[in-house]
Amino acid sequence: MSEVPAAELAAHPFLSGMLEGQVTRLARVATTVDVPPGHRFFEEGGHARRFWLIRDGHVALDLSVPGQPPLIVETLGAGDLMGVSWLSPPHEWQYGAKALEPTSTFQLDGAAVIALCDSDPALGYQFFVRLMSVATRRLHASRIRMLDLYAAPGQTGGR
């Protein structure tokens, strides 16, 4: 892990368009984390305290299925945000996450980001608009997967 230069953090698509001072404040609570394939970022049901901005690599979000290997529900890659469970109670991961290949991330401390957003409403607004965009895309993708899963034989779920 190493500290993050603000210019590197600003290059991540999730933070695109944020003011330099806002990104500089976020960089103070970020570290660079590089992991090998197979690394578990978190486990379903674990305590959620941080999130990651993926720079390179791919990460599988998975769900425990009794008696079977974890079910991959989504694969994230460069430019994605991973982990939103830190934001609201009960602060437990809803999925697990595993690196599928060497993966480079910016890791941010959730409590520190909330404190920054509380102290700077403009930063809070910019951050949460971006976070809601991620959440909306993920809900839409989940809806499409559910339609595909439960479509009648011979039909596709809306694609």
Accessible surface in RSA format (square Angstrom, percent):
REM  Atomic radii and reference values for relative SASA: ProtOr
REM  Chains: A
REM  Algorithm: Lee & Richards
REM  Probe-radius: 1.40
REM  Slices: 20
REM RES _ NUM      All-atoms   Total-Side   Main-Chain    Non-polar    All polar
REM                ABS   REL    ABS   REL    ABS   REL    ABS   REL    ABS   REL
RES MET A   1   174.07  90.1  98.31  65.1  75.76 180.4  92.88  79.0  81.19 107.6
RES SER A   2    64.37  54.4  55.87  74.6   8.50  19.6  47.11 100.3  17.25  24.2
RES GLU A   3   152.83  87.7 138.62 104.9  14.21  33.8  52.47 101.5 100.36  81.9
RES VAL A   4    10.13   6.7   0.00   0.0  10.13  24.4   0.92   0.8   9.21  25.0
RES PRO A   5    71.29  52.0  59.73  54.4  11.56  42.0  70.57  58.3   0.71   4.4
RES ALA A   6    30.14  27.7  22.55  34.8   7.59  17.3  22.77  32.1   7.37  19.5
RES ALA A   7    83.94  77.2  64.26  99.2  19.68  44.8  71.87 101.2  12.07  32.0
RES GLU A   8    76.08  43.7  67.85  51.3   8.23  19.6  32.74  63.3  43.34  35.4
RES LEU A   9     0.00   0.0   0.00   0.0   0.00   0.0   0.00   0.0   0.00   0.0
RES ALA A  10    46.14  42.4  33.53  51.7  12.61  28.7  33.78  47.6  12.36  32.7
RES ALA A  11    83.13  76.4  48.86  75.4  34.27  78.0  60.99  85.9  22.14  58.7
RES HIS A  12     7.96   4.4   3.05   2.1   4.91  12.6   7.23   7.5   0.73   0.8
RES PRO A  13    86.62  63.1  69.71  63.5  16.91  61.5  74.20  61.3  12.42  77.2
RES PHE A  14    15.44   7.7   5.99   3.7   9.44  24.6  14.37   8.7   1.07   3.1
RES LEU A  15     3.36   1.9   1.63   1.2   1.73   4.3   1.63   1.1   1.73   4.6
RES SER A  16    72.69  61.4  60.01  80.1  12.69  29.2  26.89  57.3  45.80  64.2
RES GLY A  17    72.24  89.1   0.00   N/A  72.24  89.1  38.02 104.3  34.22  76.6
RES MET A  18    19.11   9.9   0.00   0.0  19.11  45.5   0.70   0.6  18.40  24.4
RES LEU A  19   123.84  69.0 121.14  86.7   2.70   6.8 123.69  86.9   0.15   0.4
RES GLU A  20   146.98  84.4 133.99 101.4  12.99  30.9  54.11 104.7  92.87  75.8
RES GLY A  21    34.97  43.1   0.00   N/A  34.97  43.1  28.33  77.7   6.65  14.9
RES GLN A  22     5.91   3.3   5.79   4.2   0.12   0.3   2.04   4.3   3.87   2.9
RES VAL A  23     2.29   1.5   2.29   2.1   0.00   0.0   2.29   2.0   0.00   0.0
RES THR A  24    42.36  30.1  42.14  42.7   0.22   0.5  34.29  46.1   8.07  12.2
RES ARG A  25    69.85  29.3  69.58  35.5   0.27   0.6  25.97  35.5  43.88  26.6
RES LEU A  26     0.32   0.2   0.32   0.2   0.00   0.0   0.32   0.2   0.00   0.0
RES ALA A  27     9.29   8.5   5.14   7.9   4.14   9.4   5.41   7.6   3.87  10.3
RES ARG A  28   176.35  74.0 138.31  70.5  38.03  90.6  66.53  90.9 109.82  66.6
RES VAL A  29    38.48  25.3  23.50  21.3  14.98  36.1  33.20  28.8   5.28  14.3
RES ALA A  30     3.56   3.3   0.00   0.0   3.56   8.1   0.01   0.0   3.55   9.4
RES THR A  31    39.74  28.3  39.74  40.3   0.00   0.0  38.73  52.0   1.01   1.5
RES THR A  32    17.74  12.6  15.51  15.7   2.22   5.3  12.46  16.7   5.28   8.0
RES VAL A  33    18.94  12.5  18.29  16.6   0.65   1.6  18.94  16.5   0.00   0.0
RES ASP A  34   101.77  71.3  73.42  73.1  28.34  67.0  34.85  82.0  66.91  66.7
RES VAL A  35    12.35   8.1   5.83   5.3   6.52  15.7   8.81   7.7   3.53   9.6
RES PRO A  36    85.57  62.4  80.98  73.8   4.60  16.7  85.07  70.2   0.51   3.2
RES PRO A  37    76.37  55.7  58.27  53.1  18.10  65.8  58.50  48.3  17.87 111.0
RES GLY A  38    37.02  45.7   0.00   N/A  37.02  45.7  20.51  56.3  16.52  37.0
RES HIS A  39    67.56  36.9  58.24  40.5   9.32  23.8  42.60  43.9  24.96  29.0
RES ARG A  40    75.25  31.6  57.48  29.3  17.77  42.3  46.45  63.5  28.80  17.5
RES PHE A  41    21.99  11.0   2.24   1.4  19.75  51.4   3.18   1.9  18.81  53.8
RES PHE A  42    17.92   9.0   9.53   5.9   8.39  21.8  17.92  10.9   0.00   0.0
RES GLU A  43    95.97  55.1  92.82  70.2   3.15   7.5  52.05 100.7  43.93  35.9
RES GLU A  44    69.98  40.2  48.15  36.4  21.83  52.0  18.43  35.6  51.55  42.1
RES GLY A  45    45.55  56.2   0.00   N/A  45.55  56.2  26.49  72.7  19.06  42.7
RES GLY A  46    27.46  33.9   0.00   N/A  27.46  33.9  26.51  72.7   0.95   2.1
RES HIS A  47   110.49  60.4  89.09  61.9  21.40  54.7  59.45  61.3  51.04  59.4
RES ALA A  48     2.89   2.7   0.00   0.0   2.89   6.6   0.00   0.0   2.89   7.7
RES ARG A  49   125.89  52.9 119.30  60.8   6.58  15.7  46.94  64.1  78.95  47.8
RES ARG A  50    77.46  32.5  77.46  39.5   0.00   0.0   3.70   5.1  73.77  44.7
RES PHE A  51     0.52   0.3   0.52   0.3   0.00   0.0   0.52   0.3   0.00   0.0
RES TRP A  52     7.10   2.9   7.10   3.4   0.00   0.0   6.37   3.4   0.74   1.2
RES LEU A  53     1.18   0.7   1.18   0.8   0.00   0.0   1.18   0.8   0.00   0.0
RES ILE A  54     0.00   0.0   0.00   0.0   0.00   0.0   0.00   0.0   0.00   0.0
RES ARG A  55    75.61  31.7  61.59  31.4  14.02  33.4  11.97  16.4  63.64  38.6
RES ASP A  56    89.80  62.9  88.33  87.9   1.47   3.5  25.94  61.1  63.86  63.7
RES GLY A  57    10.65  13.1   0.00   N/A  10.65  13.1   1.15   3.2   9.50  21.3
RES HIS A  58    79.58  43.5  79.58  55.3   0.00   0.0  51.42  53.0  28.16  32.8
RES VAL A  59     0.00   0.0   0.00   0.0   0.00   0.0   0.00   0.0   0.00   0.0
RES ALA A  60     1.88   1.7   1.88   2.9   0.00   0.0   1.88   2.6   0.00   0.0
RES LEU A  61    12.18   6.8  12.18   8.7   0.00   0.0  12.18   8.6   0.00   0.0
RES ASP A  62     8.06   5.6   7.96   7.9   0.10   0.2   0.23   0.5   7.83   7.8
RES LEU A  63    59.00  32.9  58.92  42.2   0.08   0.2  59.00  41.4   0.00   0.0
RES SER A  64    77.59  65.6  60.60  80.9  16.99  39.1  33.99  72.4  43.60  61.1
RES VAL A  65    43.16  28.4  37.39  33.9   5.77  13.9  38.29  33.3   4.87  13.2
RES PRO A  66   128.38  93.6 102.79  93.7  25.59  93.0 115.05  95.0  13.33  82.8
RES GLY A  67    89.98 111.0   0.00   N/A  89.98 111.0  46.07 126.4  43.90  98.3
RES GLN A  68   120.54  67.4  99.53  72.7  21.01  50.0  23.57  50.2  96.97  73.5
RES PRO A  69   108.87  79.3  96.20  87.7  12.67  46.1 103.74  85.7   5.12  31.9
RES PRO A  70    76.30  55.6  61.62  56.2  14.68  53.4  61.88  51.1  14.42  89.6
RES LEU A  71    99.14  55.2  95.82  68.6   3.32   8.3  99.14  69.6   0.00   0.0
RES ILE A  72    94.00  53.5  72.67  54.1  21.33  51.4  72.67  52.3  21.33  57.9
RES VAL A  73    23.55  15.5  19.41  17.6   4.15  10.0  22.40  19.5   1.15   3.1
RES GLU A  74    39.61  22.7  32.14  24.3   7.47  17.8  16.16  31.2  23.45  19.1
RES THR A  75    69.59  49.5  43.46  44.1  26.13  62.3  28.07  37.7  41.51  62.8
RES LEU A  76     3.60   2.0   3.60   2.6   0.00   0.0   3.60   2.5   0.00   0.0
RES GLY A  77     9.48  11.7   0.00   N/A   9.48  11.7   6.75  18.5   2.73   6.1
RES ALA A  78    69.27  63.7  40.03  61.8  29.24  66.5  40.32  56.8  28.95  76.7
RES GLY A  79    21.61  26.7   0.00   N/A  21.61  26.7   7.20  19.8  14.41  32.3
RES ASP A  80    44.82  31.4  42.59  42.4   2.23   5.3   2.53   6.0  42.29  42.2
RES LEU A  81     1.49   0.8   0.00   0.0   1.49   3.7   0.00   0.0   1.49   4.0
RES MET A  82     0.00   0.0   0.00   0.0   0.00   0.0   0.00   0.0   0.00   0.0
RES GLY A  83     7.40   9.1   0.00   N/A   7.40   9.1   4.95  13.6   2.46   5.5
RES VAL A  84    57.64  37.9  51.10  46.3   6.54  15.8  51.10  44.4   6.54  17.7
RES SER A  85    18.39  15.5   9.54  12.7   8.85  20.4  10.34  22.0   8.05  11.3
RES TRP A  86     6.32   2.5   1.16   0.6   5.16  12.1   1.16   0.6   5.16   8.4
RES LEU A  87    55.32  30.8  42.52  30.4  12.80  32.2  42.52  29.9  12.80  34.4
RES SER A  88    63.88  54.0  61.11  81.6   2.78   6.4  31.44  67.0  32.44  45.4
RES PRO A  89   107.03  78.0  88.08  80.3  18.95  68.9  88.34  72.9  18.69 116.1
RES PRO A  90    94.87  69.1  77.06  70.2  17.81  64.7  82.92  68.5  11.95  74.3
RES HIS A  91    56.09  30.7  55.83  38.8   0.26   0.7  36.79  37.9  19.30  22.5
RES GLU A  92    77.23  44.3  75.51  57.1   1.72   4.1   5.72  11.1  71.51  58.4
RES TRP A  93    12.94   5.2  10.51   5.1   2.43   5.7   5.39   2.9   7.54  12.2
RES GLN A  94   105.88  59.2  97.53  71.3   8.34  19.9  40.96  87.2  64.92  49.2
RES TYR A  95    78.20  36.5  77.18  43.9   1.02   2.7  40.11  30.1  38.09  47.0
RES GLY A  96     0.67   0.8   0.00   N/A   0.67   0.8   0.59   1.6   0.08   0.2
RES ALA A  97     0.00   0.0   0.00   0.0   0.00   0.0   0.00   0.0   0.00   0.0
RES LYS A  98    82.34  40.2  82.34  50.5   0.00   0.0  25.67  23.1  56.66  60.4
RES ALA A  99     0.54   0.5   0.00   0.0   0.54   1.2   0.00   0.0   0.54   1.4
RES LEU A 100    79.54  44.3  52.49  37.6  27.05  68.0  55.49  39.0  24.06  64.7
RES GLU A 101    65.13  37.4  64.45  48.8   0.67   1.6  17.43  33.7  47.70  38.9
RES PRO A 102    92.90  67.7  85.00  77.5   7.90  28.7  85.63  70.7   7.27  45.2
RES THR A 103     3.70   2.6   0.00   0.0   3.70   8.8   1.72   2.3   1.99   3.0
RES SER A 104    18.29  15.5  17.67  23.6   0.61   1.4  13.99  29.8   4.30   6.0
RES THR A 105     0.00   0.0   0.00   0.0   0.00   0.0   0.00   0.0   0.00   0.0
RES PHE A 106     2.01   1.0   2.01   1.2   0.00   0.0   2.01   1.2   0.00   0.0
RES GLN A 107    32.55  18.2  31.07  22.7   1.48   3.5   1.17   2.5  31.38  23.8
RES LEU A 108     1.68   0.9   1.68   1.2   0.00   0.0   1.68   1.2   0.00   0.0
RES ASP A 109    64.84  45.4  60.91  60.6   3.93   9.3  22.56  53.1  42.27  42.2
RES GLY A 110     0.72   0.9   0.00   N/A   0.72   0.9   0.72   2.0   0.00   0.0
RES ALA A 111    75.61  69.5  62.57  96.6  13.04  29.7  66.68  93.9   8.93  23.7
RES ALA A 112    26.79  24.6  19.09  29.5   7.70  17.5  25.43  35.8   1.36   3.6
RES VAL A 113     0.00   0.0   0.00   0.0   0.00   0.0   0.00   0.0   0.00   0.0
RES ILE A 114    54.75  31.2  54.65  40.7   0.10   0.2  54.75  39.4   0.00   0.0
RES ALA A 115    58.92  54.2  50.06  77.3   8.86  20.1  54.91  77.3   4.01  10.6
RES LEU A 116    33.62  18.7  32.89  23.5   0.73   1.8  33.55  23.6   0.07   0.2
RES CYS A 117     9.82   7.4   4.44   5.0   5.38  12.6   4.65  11.8   5.17   5.6
RES ASP A 118   112.66  78.9  84.43  84.0  28.22  66.7  31.05  73.1  81.61  81.4
RES SER A 119    89.20  75.4  51.22  68.4  37.98  87.5  51.17 109.0  38.04  53.3
RES ASP A 120    27.31  19.1  25.24  25.1   2.07   4.9  12.43  29.2  14.88  14.8
RES PRO A 121   103.62  75.5  94.18  85.9   9.44  34.3  99.15  81.9   4.47  27.8
RES ALA A 122    58.84  54.1  47.83  73.8  11.01  25.0  56.13  79.0   2.71   7.2
RES LEU A 123     0.00   0.0   0.00   0.0   0.00   0.0   0.00   0.0   0.00   0.0
RES GLY A 124     6.87   8.5   0.00   N/A   6.87   8.5   6.75  18.5   0.12   0.3
RES TYR A 125   144.93  67.7 135.68  77.2   9.26  24.1 101.32  76.1  43.61  53.8
RES GLN A 126    55.04  30.8  55.04  40.2   0.00   0.0   7.61  16.2  47.42  36.0
RES PHE A 127     1.13   0.6   1.13   0.7   0.00   0.0   1.13   0.7   0.00   0.0
RES PHE A 128    63.74  31.9  63.28  39.2   0.45   1.2  63.74  38.6   0.00   0.0
RES VAL A 129    72.26  47.6  66.00  59.8   6.26  15.1  69.62  60.5   2.64   7.2
RES ARG A 130    36.72  15.4  33.51  17.1   3.21   7.6  19.43  26.6  17.29  10.5
RES LEU A 131     5.29   2.9   5.29   3.8   0.00   0.0   5.29   3.7   0.00   0.0
RES MET A 132   120.97  62.6 120.71  79.9   0.27   0.6  91.71  78.0  29.26  38.8
RES SER A 133    50.92  43.0  41.61  55.5   9.31  21.5  29.71  63.3  21.21  29.7
RES VAL A 134     6.37   4.2   6.31   5.7   0.05   0.1   6.37   5.5   0.00   0.0
RES ALA A 135    29.03  26.7  24.61  38.0   4.42  10.1  28.70  40.4   0.33   0.9
RES THR A 136    82.36  58.6  80.79  81.9   1.56   3.7  63.12  84.8  19.24  29.1
RES ARG A 137   139.37  58.5 132.36  67.5   7.01  16.7  75.57 103.3  63.80  38.7
RES ARG A 138    42.19  17.7  41.24  21.0   0.95   2.3  27.98  38.2  14.21   8.6
RES LEU A 139   130.28  72.6 125.56  89.8   4.73  11.9 126.05  88.5   4.23  11.4
RES HIS A 140   106.30  58.1 101.52  70.6   4.78  12.2  70.20  72.3  36.10  42.0
RES ALA A 141    30.61  28.1  25.35  39.1   5.26  12.0  29.90  42.1   0.71   1.9
RES SER A 142    35.19  29.7  34.26  45.7   0.93   2.1  23.72  50.5  11.47  16.1
RES ARG A 143   136.42  57.3 130.08  66.3   6.34  15.1  53.80  73.5  82.62  50.1
RES ILE A 144    26.43  15.0  26.43  19.7   0.00   0.0  26.43  19.0   0.00   0.0
RES ARG A 145    81.98  34.4  77.46  39.5   4.52  10.8  59.78  81.7  22.20  13.5
RES MET A 146   101.70  52.7 100.70  66.6   1.00   2.4  76.48  65.0  25.22  33.4
RES LEU A 147    69.67  38.8  66.60  47.6   3.08   7.7  68.44  48.1   1.23   3.3
RES ASP A 148    48.52  34.0  29.61  29.5  18.91  44.7  26.20  61.7  22.32  22.3
RES LEU A 149   124.12  69.1  96.84  69.3  27.27  68.6 103.26  72.5  20.86  56.1
RES TYR A 150   158.77  74.1 129.66  73.8  29.11  75.7  95.61  71.9  63.16  77.9
RES ALA A 151    30.79  28.3   4.78   7.4  26.02  59.2  13.77  19.4  17.02  45.1
RES ALA A 152    52.33  48.1  41.08  63.4  11.25  25.6  47.71  67.2   4.62  12.2
RES PRO A 153   138.29 100.8 107.82  98.3  30.48 110.8 119.85  98.9  18.45 114.7
RES GLY A 154    90.55 111.7   0.00   N/A  90.55 111.7  44.53 122.2  46.02 103.1
RES GLN A 155   119.60  66.9 100.24  73.3  19.36  46.1  30.41  64.7  89.19  67.6
RES THR A 156   103.19  73.4  81.47  82.6  21.73  51.8  68.72  92.3  34.47  52.1
RES GLY A 157     6.47   8.0   0.00   N/A   6.47   8.0   6.47  17.8   0.00   0.0
RES GLY A 158    67.05  82.7   0.00   N/A  67.05  82.7  36.19  99.3  30.87  69.1
RES ARG A 159   195.59  82.1 134.54  68.6  61.05 145.4  86.08 117.6 109.51  66.4
END  Absolute sums over single chains surface
CHAIN  1 A     8866.5       7038.6       1827.9       5512.1       3354.3
END  Absolute sums over all chains
TOTAL          8866.5       7038.6       1827.9       5512.1       3354.3
